[in-house]
Amino acid sequence: MNAGKALLSLIVGLSVGAVVGVLLAPHKGKKTRNKIAENSHNMLHSMNSKFDEFVDGYAQKVDNVKDDFKDASTRVKNRLDHLEA
C-alpha cells in the first residue's frame, strides 16, 4: 500500500471513529456540539500534522533522488573526460 492510500485510510478511520464516538456519547445539546467542535479541531490538527509529515518525507525523497542524479551525472562526466584525455 502506498503512503497516500495509507494516509487516506488513516484520515477516514479517524473521522469515522470520532463521529461514531460523539454520536454514541451520553451527552446532549450544547455539550455534544462543543464536543464535536473540539474533536473536529483536534482531528484537523492531527490531519494537518500527518500531511506535513507526508509532504516533508516526500520532499526529502525528491531531494535524495536529485542528489543521486547529480552524483551519477558527475561520475559519468568524469569518466567521459578521462576517456577523452
Backbone bond lengths (Angstrom), bond angles and torsions (degrees), N, CA, C in turn:
res aa  C-N    CA-C-N  psi(-1)  N-CA   C-N-CA  omega(-1)  CA-C   N-CA-C  phi
1 M - - - 1.452 - - 1.527 108.09 -
2 N 1.323 116.22 131.58 1.465 117.20 -178.63 1.529 110.62 -79.51
3 A 1.317 115.43 167.88 1.468 121.15 -174.30 1.525 111.74 -63.20
4 G 1.328 118.46 -36.61 1.465 121.57 -179.79 1.515 111.74 -62.98
5 K 1.338 116.60 -44.00 1.466 120.36 179.27 1.525 110.68 -67.78
6 A 1.313 116.59 -38.22 1.467 120.56 178.77 1.521 110.30 -64.47
7 L 1.330 116.82 -42.14 1.462 120.88 179.22 1.515 110.16 -65.18
8 L 1.329 118.05 -42.99 1.457 121.51 178.76 1.522 110.58 -63.24
9 S 1.315 117.45 -42.50 1.468 121.14 177.81 1.523 111.47 -61.41
10 L 1.316 116.13 -41.41 1.459 120.70 178.21 1.525 110.82 -62.12
11 I 1.320 116.60 -45.18 1.463 121.52 -178.87 1.523 110.54 -63.70
12 V 1.325 116.85 -46.13 1.463 120.47 179.89 1.526 110.02 -63.23
13 G 1.316 117.27 -43.65 1.459 120.67 179.34 1.519 112.48 -61.58
14 L 1.338 116.52 -43.81 1.464 119.89 177.65 1.526 111.19 -63.11
15 S 1.317 116.21 -41.28 1.465 120.70 -178.60 1.526 111.15 -64.14
16 V 1.313 116.29 -49.63 1.462 120.60 -179.68 1.521 110.34 -61.96
17 G 1.312 116.92 -44.44 1.469 120.24 179.71 1.519 112.49 -61.46
18 A 1.316 116.51 -41.63 1.465 119.84 -179.76 1.520 111.20 -66.50
19 V 1.323 116.90 -44.19 1.475 120.65 -179.37 1.519 110.40 -64.29
20 V 1.307 117.73 -47.36 1.468 120.86 179.96 1.532 109.99 -62.51
21 G 1.315 117.03 -43.04 1.462 120.16 179.44 1.513 112.87 -60.93
22 V 1.319 117.02 -41.72 1.463 120.88 -179.57 1.521 110.36 -71.10
23 L 1.326 117.05 -42.00 1.463 119.78 -177.98 1.527 112.39 -67.83
24 L 1.299 117.35 -29.43 1.461 120.37 179.74 1.531 112.69 -90.33
25 A 1.297 116.91 -2.33 1.475 120.56 -179.86 1.528 109.86 -68.35
26 P 1.324 116.27 151.69 1.465 120.15 -177.11 1.534 114.12 -78.98
27 H 1.318 118.70 1.93 1.457 121.40 -177.15 1.520 111.22 -87.36
28 K 1.326 116.47 157.65 1.464 120.54 179.31 1.511 110.63 -130.62
29 G 1.309 114.79 165.57 1.451 122.28 170.34 1.504 115.74 60.34
30 K 1.349 113.26 -131.47 1.462 120.82 -174.07 1.528 111.78 -59.37
31 K 1.313 116.94 -39.13 1.460 120.38 -178.79 1.532 110.53 -62.54
32 T 1.336 116.71 -41.22 1.462 120.34 178.44 1.521 110.81 -66.41
33 R 1.340 116.96 -42.46 1.467 119.97 178.40 1.520 110.87 -62.37
34 N 1.322 116.87 -41.45 1.468 119.96 176.99 1.530 111.01 -63.10
35 K 1.327 114.96 -39.84 1.458 119.54 179.84 1.533 110.19 -66.23
36 I 1.334 117.32 -41.34 1.461 121.26 177.37 1.520 109.97 -61.73
37 A 1.332 116.56 -45.21 1.461 120.43 -179.95 1.528 110.74 -62.24
38 E 1.319 116.99 -43.44 1.467 120.86 -179.91 1.523 110.73 -65.10
39 N 1.340 116.86 -45.50 1.466 120.05 179.27 1.529 111.17 -64.35
40 S 1.326 116.69 -38.28 1.470 120.39 178.00 1.520 110.29 -63.40
41 H 1.325 116.29 -43.68 1.460 120.50 178.67 1.532 110.73 -61.88
42 N 1.327 116.07 -46.04 1.466 120.26 179.82 1.527 111.30 -63.40
43 M 1.333 116.57 -40.55 1.452 120.74 -179.92 1.523 110.26 -66.72
44 L 1.327 117.05 -42.30 1.460 120.38 178.84 1.526 110.59 -62.05
45 H 1.324 116.44 -43.15 1.462 120.55 177.70 1.532 110.55 -61.18
46 S 1.321 116.34 -43.29 1.462 120.99 179.41 1.526 110.72 -64.17
47 M 1.325 117.30 -43.48 1.465 120.62 179.56 1.521 110.68 -64.87
48 N 1.329 117.29 -40.30 1.465 120.60 177.37 1.530 110.86 -61.42
49 S 1.317 115.86 -42.44 1.468 120.03 179.18 1.520 111.04 -63.73
50 K 1.337 116.62 -45.51 1.466 120.54 179.97 1.524 110.42 -64.46
51 F 1.339 117.34 -39.83 1.457 120.55 179.22 1.524 110.09 -64.83
52 D 1.336 116.54 -43.19 1.467 119.90 178.29 1.529 110.94 -61.19
53 E 1.347 117.15 -41.22 1.458 120.86 177.77 1.529 110.39 -62.35
54 F 1.340 116.04 -42.07 1.459 121.26 179.50 1.523 110.53 -62.56
55 V 1.337 116.89 -47.04 1.464 121.48 -179.37 1.520 110.59 -63.93
56 D 1.331 116.95 -43.20 1.465 120.56 178.98 1.528 110.92 -61.71
57 G 1.326 116.60 -42.87 1.459 120.53 178.73 1.525 111.61 -64.23
58 Y 1.316 116.46 -40.78 1.465 121.08 178.73 1.525 110.09 -66.05
59 A 1.327 116.53 -43.76 1.471 120.49 179.28 1.528 110.30 -61.72
60 Q 1.319 116.94 -38.88 1.474 120.50 178.04 1.518 110.98 -63.71
61 K 1.344 116.12 -40.87 1.462 119.50 178.61 1.523 110.75 -64.67
62 V 1.319 116.97 -40.88 1.467 120.64 178.03 1.530 109.94 -62.22
63 D 1.321 116.30 -44.48 1.474 119.78 178.07 1.526 111.25 -60.85
64 N 1.322 116.75 -40.57 1.465 120.37 179.00 1.524 111.06 -63.25
65 V 1.331 116.83 -42.40 1.462 120.36 178.94 1.529 110.24 -64.52
66 K 1.333 116.71 -42.17 1.468 120.12 177.85 1.528 110.76 -60.68
67 D 1.333 116.34 -44.35 1.471 120.14 178.91 1.533 110.97 -63.03
68 D 1.338 116.24 -43.11 1.467 119.90 178.89 1.522 110.61 -61.99
69 F 1.327 116.93 -41.97 1.459 120.91 179.64 1.527 110.39 -64.86
70 K 1.319 116.07 -42.10 1.468 119.66 179.30 1.529 110.40 -62.79
71 D 1.338 116.57 -43.18 1.472 120.45 178.40 1.529 111.02 -62.56
72 A 1.321 116.09 -44.27 1.460 119.98 -179.30 1.524 110.86 -64.88
73 S 1.322 117.40 -41.62 1.468 119.43 -179.84 1.533 110.97 -66.75
74 T 1.324 117.18 -34.73 1.467 120.86 176.73 1.522 110.40 -65.41
75 R 1.335 116.79 -42.45 1.469 120.17 178.86 1.528 110.75 -63.44
76 V 1.326 116.38 -42.67 1.471 119.71 178.93 1.520 110.01 -63.57
77 K 1.314 117.26 -44.77 1.468 120.99 179.25 1.525 110.47 -59.98
78 N 1.322 117.19 -44.59 1.474 121.01 179.21 1.534 111.52 -62.30
79 R 1.325 116.86 -39.63 1.471 119.86 178.47 1.522 110.63 -66.57
80 L 1.336 115.67 -41.74 1.467 118.95 178.20 1.513 111.15 -64.20
81 D 1.332 116.85 -42.66 1.470 120.55 177.31 1.519 111.08 -60.77
82 H 1.334 115.90 -39.45 1.473 120.90 179.74 1.539 110.61 -66.49
83 L 1.326 116.55 -38.84 1.467 120.02 179.80 1.526 111.46 -68.35
84 E 1.329 116.23 -34.74 1.456 120.81 -178.93 1.529 111.40 -73.80
85 A 1.309 117.68 -25.97 1.469 120.92 -175.99 1.498 113.88 -75.71
